Structure formats: structure tokens, C-alpha cells
Amino acid sequence: MGPLRPRPGARPPGATGPRARHRARRVTAPLRYRYRPASLSVPARRLGPVDTTLQDPLVGQLLDGRYRVDARIAVGGMATVYRAVDTRLDRELALKVMHPNLATDASFVERFIREAKSVARLAHPNVVGVFDQGAEGAYVYLAMEYVAGCTLRDVLRDRGALQPRAALDILEPVLAALGAAHRAGFVHRDMKPENVLIGDDGRVKVADFGLVRAVGDVTNTTGTVLGTVSYLAPEQIEYGESDTRVDVYACGVVLHEMLTGAKPHAGDTPAQVLYRHLNEDVPPPSAAVPGLAPELDELVAAAAARDPGARPYDAVALLALVRRARAALDDAQLDAVPPRARPEPADGAEGADEGRAGTGSERRTTVIPRILPAEEVPEDTPVSHTARLEMEPPDGAVPPPRGRGPGRPGPRRRVLVAVAAVLLVLGVGTGVWYINSGQFTRVPSVLGKTEAAARERLSDEGLGTEVAKDFSDTYERGTVMRTDPEPRTRIRGNGTVTLVISRGPETVQVPDLAGLDLAGAEQALKKAGLAPGLVTRSFDENVARGSVIRSAPAAGTDVRPDSGVALTVSRGAPVDVPDVTGETADDATATLREAGLRVKIAPTRVESPEDAGSVARQSPAGAGRLAHGDTVTLTLSKGPRMVSVPDVTGRSIDEATSTLAAAGFEVEVKRGFPFLSDSVSEQSVRGGDRAPEGSTITLRTKGL
């Protein structure tokens, strides 16, 4: 890889001259973000202009001989995102460049590269794609798909709360993307509105897999929690554990925020928010939005349950619940406008907003003082060049004659004195320069280069090289993993730099963990130099409950040190879940406890054909399988829904039956002998009266 080169026609940072000054005064055009799906219209948002001409050395450069950096889009704690062009394929893309001060930290570089590999394996239409990954000097980068649009956070900031239809339109592709990640063995761990991108064409994509963990990677952290406090699952906070259900929890919180316009758990400090995640259930959205469909309350309650066992196992399972809930809602429920929703701006509002932005700090214009040409400098303005000053003699004094006088040096002597003074200044300046800078240079960055390329680069700077080798999980075998002294360190011009060349990852063997309890297996892994990874539980009639069934990678596999090993732990022999739907709460509880299961009664009741107080539904459903001691959640009925009965008297039997069935009733027909009439003369419940949904309406015809 060659050094960074400016694109053709670009001047280096810090260049001067009229053209450079003119470019410095130019205001960078802001980017426009707009989301236009069918169910949601969001006013255009403008990012404040960022004058990167003087502030960002990468803008205008050619990275890795391929990517022309055009503009800076965003700055984060770990990386900066630029809009760039791939000059080989002539396509626009986003370039995510790690901050140079982090590029020397192997853990940050490893996380950065892990994001590229993880997303590259997904290849899903709702995931922001990664095209390339590389490094040049101190710059480690990802070349990613460029999505012109906005984030879900921008949408919520503009619109407050969303209608249920719009919220589900956004949630479904997010869950599709996460479902693909979960089925591929990845957990995102940082789902939030900022990481949901909404393109101008309405496409929804999930971004920022920087905290992604593979199934085989470490899921427990000591003393730290990665993520955003408002969206952390209780088990992440309390135990540092992360599996697919932490993404499900975060999606439940995001859905609540979309429906209500506010986060479910607020607090003045992060500690207060974390405490509420641990000790308070996410409130139903209908508490903030009266009249919201109960199916949406149930959806949020299922996804954001504090007990991970009560949540859908992964995003695919939650997506199925979302689609089921959507199918149960009518158009009026889907298009209900929440109280916190702000109306769509009228025509012309965009321009007004643009005008107002000009006065804010984000659109502040920096004034660069213009340097005047010499002929434009006023006579009374000080200038930087040497000037001759005519001194007036004191009052009454006579100026000395211009010729040579007593004690006055002649012209030749004055010339010699001036030459000697100039030579003295030059000599002293050269000495100071040599002592401070002339005999020193700075170590160039050769991280990631091959040994031969690094030697050549150092030789061009007049530096010698020594070589050492070490294991590295981040740098490829045969490339420079670090230098001594570090890059950009001052060193004598003829000094020596030690190149530490990567020997690739050191490997260890996965021990045989079958039959050990979970604590014993984790201890054996740590002793072998490995880390416990994702723990999943599975039924097994031959392995005792709580013991390890198998590991992934399998026993005997060579892996890198500190790699995570996923464990499958036995849940013991399965218990068949009895179907208790329709039973009273007491009878259902007794039946489940006899089967060795625990019972939890859901806090909310639902309308159903079952009698009030009886079991309307259970989770998991009857005929499912659970481990001994697992919990079954029962949702009780508050009675059937009362429905207005259509008036069908005078209609034919077939037409009346069809009308009543469409309203949700069962129909019984009694014909009067000798069955000569086919029209309804009487119905058991008068038209306009209300009856329980699912109840039977009796129709009679006239006889003799």
C-alpha cells in the first residue's frame, strides 16, 4: 500500500494562496435526509455544514490508492464516517475510518475488523453492507454501503410518536435483519434508533455491528457493560450476559418508544435508568397512548419482559409475533394517531427550516481574514516586511552631516560588519536547527505492511531495522504488528527501529467438557486459556440437568487463545406441557404444578370466547415441551367481546346465515312445518342488541 496521495487538483492541507483562501471561505453544502415510505412522511432534516477543508486531513485524499474521500458525514467515539468514491468501480460509498489514536490498540482494531467480517457474512438486504476492509499507515478503515437518508432517531425527533402502522413498517425489516444475524450466530448488542437507517427510497437497514458478538465469542464481561443504557436488557446489566434475547429486549424498548414518543425508563442519571430496567417492567404503551390496541401492549410486554425466558428466543420468533399482531389490527387501529405525534409540516416548511438553520451553531460560518496584496495595503496599516523609518531630530538639534565624520565607520567597514552579522545569525540558526530537528526524524507508520515493505520504507528515511516476532490475533502472519519506537516518535536520523512481525494467532486445544457442570466447564476453559462463550440449553434424557452436552468448537479442536467456546447445557428430560385453555385459574395452576411446572399469571386480561376468569391462552401452548421447573404463563379471559347483532329478519336463510357468521356468531336454523318459507321470520336476539362474540343466534321461518 502506498502513502496517502491527494486527489488530482487538490492542494495539501494548510496550503495558502488566493485559491486556497477562497476554498477555505466556501461553506460546505449540507446533506439532506428524507424518509418516504407509504406509512410515514418525515420532513427533511439538514445536517449542519462541516468545513472539512481545513479541519480534516483525510478530506480530499486518496486512501489506499483507491478511495477518494469527499466529505465527512459523522464522528463517533471510535471512528469517523466519510462519504467517498471507489475510483476503481466508480461508486459512492461510506468510509468508516478508525481514529488514528485507537489504531495502535489491538482490541479496538480487532473489534473493528470483527464488524467487517460479521456483516460480510450476513449479506442481507436490511443490513448495511461491507465491501472492503483495509489499513494504510495509521488509518484502519471499512468501505461500506452508503445509505442516503436519515436514522430512526431523526424520525422520532421530528415526529414525536409514530402511528402503529409506521412503527410496524420500521420494526419488521429491523427484525428481519436481526433474525438473519441471529440465525448466522451473531448478537448485535447495541440496537437503538440511532442504528436504524431509513433511506430516501424507504428501505430500512440496520447499521453499526461494532459491538457484535459471535456465538462462540465471550458473552460475559467483568466490570463493564457494552451498549446504550436505555436499551440494555436486565441480564446484560446484572450478569453481563448477551444472547439473542438482548436484541429482542432492545427491539421491545424501541417499539415502545416509537408508539409513545418516549423511552419506557427515564432517569436523571444512567444509574437510575439501569435500576429501573432491573426492577420495573416496561409499562404498556396504552398507558401513555389511551385506546392503543391491546395486541400492541402484548407485543411490547412479550419482547421487553424482564425474564429472558419469557421473551421470544430470537428476532425471527419476535417477527412472527409482530406479523400476527398486525393481522389482528384493523385500519383504524393501525392508523391511530398518538398524542405526542407531531403533524407533517405543510408545504414550504422545509425551506423555512432551512432558513432557520442558518442562524444556529450548526450552520455557523467561520470568517477567515483576507490577506491583502501589497498594492492594496493602506499606508497606515503595519506590514510584515522590513521598512525604513525616518527619525526626526529633537527640537533644536542639528542633524549630523551625511558624509563621514569623526568616529564614523566608512562604507567598506559597514559592509563587512553586516556580512559578519548575517553569517553569525545563519551559523547560530543552523546549529539550533541541527540540535533540535536536523539530526532527528520521526518513525513512519508501517503497521500492517509486510516485512520487506516496512524495511524499504524505513530505509528511505535513513533508519536501520531489527526484527522480532510475536503472536497476534489481529495482524496477518508476516505483517508488522508494532514498532519500537512507536509511529510518529522522534528518533535520530540514523537510528534503528525494531519491527515486531506477527506470527499469526497462537492456538490451544479445546478440552473435553462433556458431563461437567456449567461451573466446572467454565473453570476448565479458563485453565486452558479459553473463555466461556454463549450458553444454550437443550433437552437431553441421557445427560443430567445442568451438565454440559457438547461444546462448539468440539473437544480437540485447535483454536486461538482467549477464544470463546459455546456450551450446550442439558435441561434434563423434557416435560410435556398440558393444555389448560378454558380451565379456571385454580384448576389450570393445579394441573401444571402436578406436571412439575411453575405458573405465572399475566398481569393483563384479554377478551376471548372463554368465560371471565378462565384461561384464554397459555405460553408455551399445550403440547409444547419444557424442562422440569420451567414456567408457564397464563393469560386469563375477561369474557367475550360484545358485538352488535345484525337485523336479518325478512332475509333468506342463506343470506342471514352469511351475515351473522361475518359478524362473528354461530347460527342455528329452525324451520316451521311444512317448510314452505325460506325467509327469516324471527331471530333469537333482536337486531341492534349486543351479544357475546361467538355465541349462537337462532333463526326461525314461518310455518302453517
LINDA-V55632 format. One record per run of one state. SS is the DSSP state (alpha for helix, beta for strand, coil for the rest). FROM is the first residue (numbers start at 0). LEN is the number of residues. If there is no record, write none. Layout:
{{SS & FROM & LEN} {SS & FROM & LEN}}
This chain:
{{coil & 0 & 4} {beta & 4 & 2} {coil & 6 & 11} {alpha & 17 & 8} {coil & 25 & 6} {beta & 31 & 2} {coil & 33 & 11} {beta & 44 & 2} {coil & 46 & 5} {alpha & 51 & 4} {coil & 55 & 5} {beta & 60 & 3} {coil & 63 & 3} {beta & 66 & 9} {coil & 75 & 3} {beta & 78 & 8} {coil & 86 & 4} {beta & 90 & 8} {coil & 98 & 1} {alpha & 99 & 3} {coil & 102 & 3} {alpha & 105 & 17} {coil & 122 & 4} {beta & 126 & 1} {coil & 127 & 2} {beta & 129 & 7} {coil & 136 & 2} {beta & 138 & 6} {coil & 144 & 4} {beta & 148 & 3} {alpha & 151 & 8} {coil & 159 & 4} {alpha & 163 & 20} {coil & 183 & 2} {beta & 185 & 2} {coil & 187 & 5} {alpha & 192 & 3} {beta & 195 & 4} {coil & 199 & 4} {beta & 203 & 3} {coil & 206 & 6} {beta & 212 & 2} {coil & 214 & 14} {alpha & 228 & 3} {coil & 231 & 2} {alpha & 233 & 6} {coil & 239 & 4} {alpha & 243 & 17} {coil & 260 & 9} {alpha & 269 & 10} {coil & 279 & 5} {alpha & 284 & 3} {coil & 287 & 6} {alpha & 293 & 10} {coil & 303 & 4} {alpha & 307 & 3} {coil & 310 & 4} {alpha & 314 & 14} {coil & 328 & 2} {alpha & 330 & 4} {coil & 334 & 14} {alpha & 348 & 9} {coil & 357 & 3} {alpha & 360 & 3} {coil & 363 & 10} {alpha & 373 & 3} {coil & 376 & 34} {alpha & 410 & 28} {coil & 438 & 1} {beta & 439 & 3} {coil & 442 & 7} {beta & 449 & 1} {alpha & 450 & 10} {coil & 460 & 3} {beta & 463 & 7} {coil & 470 & 8} {beta & 478 & 6} {coil & 484 & 5} {beta & 489 & 3} {coil & 492 & 3} {beta & 495 & 7} {coil & 502 & 4} {beta & 506 & 3} {coil & 509 & 7} {beta & 516 & 1} {alpha & 517 & 10} {coil & 527 & 3} {beta & 530 & 8} {coil & 538 & 8} {beta & 546 & 6} {coil & 552 & 5} {beta & 557 & 3} {coil & 560 & 3} {beta & 563 & 7} {coil & 570 & 3} {beta & 573 & 3} {coil & 576 & 7} {beta & 583 & 1} {alpha & 584 & 10} {coil & 594 & 3} {beta & 597 & 4} {coil & 601 & 4} {beta & 605 & 1} {coil & 606 & 7} {beta & 613 & 6} {coil & 619 & 5} {beta & 624 & 3} {coil & 627 & 3} {beta & 630 & 7} {coil & 637 & 4} {beta & 641 & 3} {coil & 644 & 7} {beta & 651 & 1} {alpha & 652 & 10} {coil & 662 & 3} {beta & 665 & 5} {coil & 670 & 8} {beta & 678 & 5} {coil & 683 & 6} {beta & 689 & 3} {coil & 692 & 3} {beta & 695 & 6} {coil & 701 & 3}}
